């Protein structure tokens, strides 16, 4: 509904850019702030999924949906290690409290 109400400025909303352009922007940002690591669309996507979502207790099903994976097993294959590390970290915290 919001997009329909703002049709007169549609050219400025939700502009889709290519992965190549996105990576180019990341490279420029990295250079500006002094990050030496090669940043790409793929790295940003994986960081979003792991650090932002999974480490903040977003369920794997939601992560799969947000990433647009056609099958949950794809998400589990790539991010299962992240979940296992988080479980391990939580067990260590629990051991420290017991």
N, C-alpha and C positions, 0 to 999 in steps of 0.2 A: 504494500500500500504506500509506503514511504517513497519507493522509487517511482510509482505512478504520480504521486503528488509533486515530485520534483523533476518531472520529465523535461522541463525547460533547461535544466542543467545536467541532463543525462550524460553528456560527454565527459563530465568530471567525476562521475560516480563509478566505483567498482571497475575501473579500467583494468583490463587483463593484459599482462605483459608476459613475454616468453621467458622460459627458464634461463635462456642465454642473457637476456636483458637484466633479469633479476640478479644473476651471478655477477654481471658487470657492475650493477649498483653496489652489491656487497663488496666487491673488490675495491671500489672507490671509497666506500665507508671505512673498510679495513685500513686502507692507505692513509686516510685522513686521521684516524685515531691511533695509528701506529701498531696495528695488529699484524704480526708477521705471517700468521697462518693463512693458507690459501682458502678463502671462503667461497663456497658455491651454493647454489640452490639446494643441492642434495644434502650438504652438510647442515644447512639451515633447517631443512625439513626433519632430518634425524634429530637435531638438537631440540626442535620444537616437540617432537614426539616423546623423546626420552626425558630431557631435563624439565621441560615445562609441564608436560602432561603426566607422564608415568611417575615421576618423582613427586608429583603433587596429588597422587592418589586418584587420578582419573582412570576409570576402568578400561581395561584393554579393549573391550567392545567399542567404547566411545572413541578411543584412539584409532582403531581400525576404520571406523566410520569417517572420522575427520580426515584421515589420510587418503580416503577413497579406495581402500583395498577391497578387492572383489570377494576376498575370502579371509576369514579370521585367522586361518593358519599362516597366511603371509605375514600378518602383523606379529603373530607369536614367534615365527621363525626369526624375524629380525630384532624384535624387542624383548623376547623372553629372557635373555641374559640380563637386561636392565632390571626386569622384575625380580629375578632371582637375586641380584645384588642388593636390591632394596630390601628383600626379605631377610637376607643375611645381615644387613646393617641393622634392621629392626631387632633381630634375635640378639645381636651383640649388645644393643642398648638394653634389652630386657635382662640379659645376663648381668649387666652392670647394676641393675636395680634390685636384683634378687639376692 
